[in-house]
Amino acid sequence: MTPVITIDGPSGSGKGTIARRVASVFGYHLLDSGALYRLVALAGRRRGLAADDEPGHAEQARTLDAEFGTDVAGEERILLDGVDVSFEIRTEAAGAEASRVAAMAAVRAALLERQRAFARPPGLVADGRDMGTVVFPAAPLKIYLTASPEERARRRHNQLKEKGLTVTIDDLSQEIRERDRRDSSRAVAPLRPAADAILLDSTGLAIEQVVDQVLELARSRLPAMN
């Protein structure tokens, strides 16, 4: 069986960064499930779908023409219908749209098998909000990564500044709290730790410290890592 490490958590917890680092160390494949929902939302908007058109967005999820890779500099490169949308899907607006689309049961069902298909040798690190609870419930190592809302807003603020985007920490804090509320209260696959997940609070920790904790857990839980 292909070993799977799931890293779930709220917006801005650092799960994407940690997942990429861990996948790189082990040579595993990477599933950024949030990017899939952002792509579905973007595809729907480009096709003029109403925000609450669940069947329409589910159809976009089923037929999504998306490619994931890196550019010559090793940076993330994501294509939608052959067009590079790497920057567009990482905006705060795209995140809010993805949170709305992710609450649609038909969209989640349409993406389920597509996400599971990412699990192939030598292994997979999957990050999202329901990786350990719904998509890979049998994963041998499940991490639930969190941090205080203030810490998450600060990190997100720094990320957006690096991309040349101007937002205030107060606005980000409000958006993060709203997304937390939306994601944890939705009827389908709400944001919550799996019963057997290991909780890691990254507040005040450097990325390297969190990565080291996850690597240590992986080596103790996954025999192939020993």
C-alpha positions in Angstrom: 0.0 0.0 0.0 1.2 3.5 -0.8 2.0 5.4 2.5 0.1 8.6 2.9 0.7 11.5 5.3 -2.2 13.9 5.7 -1.8 17.4 7.0 -5.1 19.2 7.7 -5.8 22.5 9.3 -7.4 25.9 9.0 -6.5 28.7 6.6 -3.0 30.2 7.2 -1.8 27.4 9.5 1.2 26.7 7.2 0.0 23.2 6.1 0.9 23.8 2.4 4.4 24.9 3.2 5.0 22.1 5.6 3.5 19.5 3.2 5.8 20.7 0.4 8.9 20.5 2.6 8.0 17.0 3.9 7.2 15.7 0.4 10.5 17.0 -0.9 12.5 15.3 1.9 10.9 11.9 1.3 10.5 12.2 -2.5 6.8 11.8 -2.1 4.0 13.1 -4.4 2.1 16.1 -3.2 -1.6 16.8 -3.2 -2.7 20.4 -2.6 -6.4 19.8 -2.3 -7.1 23.5 -1.7 -5.8 24.3 -5.2 -8.4 22.0 -6.7 -11.3 23.8 -5.0 -9.7 27.2 -6.0 -9.5 25.9 -9.6 -13.2 24.8 -9.6 -14.3 28.2 -8.3 -12.2 30.0 -10.9 -13.4 27.8 -13.7 -17.0 28.4 -12.6 -16.5 32.2 -12.5 -14.9 32.2 -15.9 -17.9 30.4 -17.3 -20.3 32.8 -15.7 -21.8 30.3 -13.2 -23.9 31.7 -10.4 -22.2 31.5 -7.0 -24.8 29.0 -5.7 -24.9 26.8 -8.8 -23.9 23.5 -7.3 -24.6 21.3 -10.3 -22.7 23.6 -12.5 -19.7 23.7 -10.2 -19.8 19.9 -9.8 -19.6 19.6 -13.6 -16.6 21.9 -13.6 -15.0 19.6 -10.9 -15.6 16.5 -13.0 -14.2 18.0 -16.2 -11.4 20.2 -14.7 -8.5 20.5 -17.1 -5.7 21.2 -14.6 -2.0 20.6 -14.6 0.3 20.9 -11.6 4.0 21.4 -11.8 7.0 23.7 -11.3 8.7 26.3 -13.5 12.4 26.4 -14.4 13.0 28.2 -11.0 11.3 25.5 -9.1 8.3 27.7 -8.3 4.7 26.4 -8.3 3.1 26.4 -11.7 -0.6 25.5 -12.1 -2.5 25.5 -15.4 -6.2 25.8 -16.0 -7.3 25.0 -19.5 -3.7 25.4 -20.5 -3.3 28.9 -19.0 -1.0 29.6 -16.0 -3.2 30.6 -13.1 -0.6 30.1 -10.3 -0.9 33.7 -9.1 -4.6 34.2 -9.6 -5.7 31.2 -7.5 -3.6 32.3 -4.5 -5.4 35.6 -3.9 -7.6 36.1 -0.9 -10.6 36.5 -3.2 -9.9 33.1 -4.7 -9.6 31.6 -1.2 -13.0 32.9 -0.2 -14.5 31.5 -3.4 -12.9 28.1 -2.8 -14.4 28.0 0.7 -17.8 28.6 -0.7 -17.5 26.0 -3.4 -16.0 23.5 -1.0 -19.3 23.5 1.0 -21.1 22.0 -2.0 -21.6 18.3 -1.5 -21.7 17.5 -5.2 -18.4 19.3 -5.8 -16.7 17.3 -3.0 -18.1 14.1 -4.4 -16.8 14.9 -7.9 -13.3 15.6 -6.6 -13.0 12.7 -4.2 -11.6 10.0 -6.5 -9.5 12.5 -8.3 -7.8 13.3 -5.0 -7.4 9.7 -4.1 -5.7 9.0 -7.4 -2.7 11.2 -6.2 -1.7 8.3 -3.8 0.9 6.4 -5.8 4.4 5.1 -5.0 6.6 6.0 -3.4 4.1 7.9 -1.2 1.9 11.0 -0.8 1.7 14.0 1.4 -1.8 15.5 1.2 -2.8 18.8 2.7 -6.3 20.2 3.0 -9.2 20.3 5.4 -10.6 16.8 5.2 -7.6 14.7 4.0 -7.5 12.6 7.2 -11.3 12.5 7.9 -12.7 11.8 4.4 -10.2 11.4 1.6 -7.6 9.2 3.2 -9.2 7.9 6.5 -6.8 5.0 6.6 -3.6 7.1 6.4 -1.0 5.9 8.9 0.0 9.4 9.9 -2.5 12.3 10.2 -1.4 15.7 11.3 -3.8 18.5 12.3 -1.8 21.7 12.1 -3.1 24.9 13.7 -2.0 28.3 15.0 -3.6 31.3 16.6 -5.8 33.5 14.3 -3.3 36.4 14.9 -0.3 34.3 13.9 -2.1 33.0 10.8 -3.1 36.5 9.8 0.5 37.7 10.2 1.9 34.9 8.1 -0.6 35.4 5.4 0.1 39.2 5.4 3.8 38.5 4.9 3.1 36.0 2.0 0.9 38.6 0.2 3.4 41.3 0.7 6.1 39.2 -1.0 3.7 38.8 -4.0 3.2 42.6 -4.1 -0.4 42.6 -2.8 -1.6 45.1 -0.3 -3.9 44.0 2.5 -4.2 44.9 6.2 -3.7 42.4 9.0 -7.0 43.5 10.5 -8.8 42.6 7.2 -6.9 39.3 7.0 -7.8 38.4 10.6 -11.5 39.0 9.9 -11.4 36.9 6.7 -9.6 34.1 8.5 -12.1 34.0 11.3 -14.9 34.0 8.8 -13.4 31.2 6.8 -12.8 29.2 10.0 -16.5 29.6 10.8 -17.6 28.6 7.3 -15.3 25.6 7.0 -16.0 24.2 10.5 -19.8 24.6 10.2 -20.5 23.3 6.7 -22.7 20.3 6.5 -20.3 18.2 4.4 -16.8 17.3 5.5 -16.5 20.1 8.1 -13.0 21.2 9.2 -12.0 19.2 12.2 -9.2 16.9 13.3 -9.5 13.2 12.6 -10.0 11.1 15.7 -6.5 9.7 15.4 -4.8 12.9 14.2 -1.8 14.4 16.0 -2.4 18.0 16.8 0.5 20.4 16.2 0.2 24.1 17.2 2.8 26.0 15.2 2.2 29.4 16.9 5.6 30.9 17.5 7.5 28.1 15.7 9.7 28.5 12.7 8.9 26.4 9.6 12.0 24.3 10.1 10.8 23.4 13.7 7.4 22.2 12.5 8.9 20.3 9.5 11.3 18.5 11.9 8.4 17.4 14.1 6.5 16.0 11.2 9.6 14.2 9.9 10.2 12.7 13.3 6.6 11.5 13.5 6.7 10.1 9.9 9.9 8.1 10.6 8.3 6.6 13.8 4.9 5.8 12.1 6.0 4.7 8.6 8.2 1.6 8.6 9.7 2.5 5.2 11.1 5.7 6.7 13.3 3.9 9.2 
